[in-house]
Amino acid sequence: MTVEIRAGEVLVVVGPSGAGKSSFLRLLNRLDEPTGGTVRLEGIDYRQIPPRELRRRVGMVTQTAYLFPGTIADNLRYGPLQQGIELPAKTIDALLIQVRLAGRAEEDVAHLSGGEAQRVSVARALATEPEVLLLDEPTSSLDAEAKGEVEKLILMVAKQNGLTYVMVSHDLAQAARVADRIMVMSKGRLEKIGTASEVINAEGTFR
């Protein structure tokens, strides 16, 4: 299949379990290697880009917030440190303002709720200044209130940073709320792609 993801858009990938949604996401930053074809980032075959640079430019937020022991600030510093960059305190503060955790840089992550931990995951991904952010069902383990908060955060951060988002979701209603376009997968293949009105019926099923 060939898919062009537009700069600055929120593309949500949906489909039944086993459709290949998460595998598609993992291919985009070479966590999995394609067996055929390739991925191009701004027209360049991504195999020509060093993996560390690629994963800086194409960040990822997983389904469960896997945070490192320590403070919120420690977690935000991790990615830049891998590139030899010490993240300034003012940058940490600015990131935490973006994800609505202002003033909590020195708080231990062990004390965070699920929604707060996922917001730290988003801030940690943003700390490396990516161009694309991949999100693998980032709200599936959250309660309804936290899910709504993270959805709003995703849209706000996309607008503020001009990021391109590719997000996997099992929730059609969520896809309709946040997506510029929805990509439907089945059995490892692209079935259709378009706006919510183009791919979802009024009954909440695929057209």
Long-range contacts (C-beta under 8 A, 24 or more apart in sequence): 1-189, 1-190, 3-183, 3-190, 3-193, 5-132, 5-164, 5-166, 6-164, 6-180, 6-181, 7-164, 8-158, 8-162, 8-163, 8-164, 9-164, 9-165, 9-180, 9-181, 10-154, 10-155, 10-158, 10-165, 10-167, 10-178, 10-179, 10-180, 10-181, 11-164, 11-165, 11-166, 11-167, 11-179, 11-180, 11-181, 11-182, 11-183, 12-167, 12-168, 12-169, 12-174, 12-175, 12-178, 12-179, 12-181, 12-182, 12-183, 13-166, 13-167, 13-168, 13-169, 13-182, 13-183, 13-185, 14-168, 14-169, 14-170, 14-171, 14-172, 14-175, 14-182, 14-183, 14-184, 14-185, 15-184, 15-185, 15-186, 15-191, 16-186, 17-170, 18-187, 19-185, 19-186, 19-187, 19-188, 20-185, 20-187, 20-188, 20-189, 21-168, 21-185, 22-136, 22-137, 22-168, 23-188, 24-168, 24-185, 25-60, 25-134, 25-136, 25-166, 25-168, 28-58, 28-132, 28-134, 28-166, 29-54, 29-55, 29-58, 29-59, 29-60, 29-134, 30-54, 30-55, 31-60, 41-131, 41-132, 52-82, 52-83, 56-83, 56-128, 56-129, 56-130, 57-130, 57-131, 57-132, 58-130, 58-131, 58-132, 58-133, 58-134, 59-125, 59-126, 59-128, 59-130, 59-132, 59-133, 59-134, 60-125, 60-133, 60-134, 60-135, 60-136, 61-118, 61-121, 61-122, 61-125, 61-133, 61-134, 61-135, 61-136, 61-138, 62-121, 62-136, 62-138, 63-136, 63-137, 63-138, 63-140, 63-141, 64-141, 65-114, 65-117, 65-118, 65-120, 65-121, 66-121, 67-109, 67-112, 67-117, 67-120, 67-121, 67-124, 68-109, 69-109, 69-110, 70-108, 70-109, 71-105, 71-106, 71-107, 71-108, 71-109, 72-96, 72-101, 72-104, 72-105, 72-106, 72-107, 72-109, 72-112, 72-120, 72-123, 73-105, 73-106, 75-109, 75-120, 75-124, 76-105, 76-120, 76-123, 76-124, 76-127, 77-127, 78-124, 78-127, 79-124, 79-125, 79-127, 79-128, 80-127, 80-128, 83-128, 87-127, 91-127, 92-127, 95-123, 95-126, 95-127, 96-123, 98-123, 98-126, 98-156, 98-157, 98-160, 99-123, 99-126, 99-153, 99-157, 100-149, 100-153, 113-146, 114-141, 114-142, 114-143, 114-146, 115-142, 115-143, 115-145, 115-146, 115-147, 115-149, 115-150, 118-142, 118-146, 118-150, 119-149, 119-150, 119-153, 122-150, 122-153, 122-154, 122-157, 126-157, 126-161, 130-163, 131-163, 131-164, 132-163, 132-164, 132-165, 132-166, 133-163, 133-164, 133-165, 133-166, 134-165, 134-166, 134-167, 135-165, 135-166, 135-167, 135-168, 136-167, 136-168, 137-168, 137-169, 137-170, 138-167, 139-169, 139-171, 139-174, 140-169, 140-170, 140-171, 147-174, 151-177, 151-178, 154-178, 172-200, 172-204, 172-205, 173-204, 175-200, 176-200
